[in-house]
Amino acid sequence: MSPEQSSTPLLVAPKAACALLSVGNTKLYELIGQKKLEVIKFGKATRITMASIRAIAGGGAA
């Protein structure tokens, strides 16, 4: 694994995902509802996969 990969988190909080995608909370949860972002729940905590964020940022749909 390269050093770049090891320092990148696999999951991020919704607030961080908003910042990474330059969208607001409403748009983020709209993308989650449309199944365009993959979400993992840990109890009450919601985390979004970096892979799904990269897919959207790379031209998936936003």
Secondary structure in CASP SS format (residue, H / E / C, confidence):
PFRMAT SS
TARGET T0000
AUTHOR 0000-0000-0000
METHOD secondary structure of the structure
MODEL  1
M C 1.00
S C 1.00
P H 1.00
E H 1.00
Q H 1.00
S H 1.00
S H 1.00
T C 1.00
P C 1.00
L C 1.00
L E 1.00
V E 1.00
A C 1.00
P H 1.00
K H 1.00
A H 1.00
A H 1.00
C H 1.00
A H 1.00
L H 1.00
L H 1.00
S C 1.00
V C 1.00
G C 1.00
N H 1.00
T H 1.00
K H 1.00
L H 1.00
Y H 1.00
E H 1.00
L H 1.00
I H 1.00
G H 1.00
Q C 1.00
K C 1.00
K C 1.00
L C 1.00
E C 1.00
V E 1.00
I E 1.00
K E 1.00
F E 1.00
G C 1.00
K C 1.00
A E 1.00
T E 1.00
R E 1.00
I E 1.00
T E 1.00
M H 1.00
A H 1.00
S H 1.00
I H 1.00
R H 1.00
A H 1.00
I H 1.00
A H 1.00
G C 1.00
G C 1.00
G C 1.00
A C 1.00
A C 1.00
END
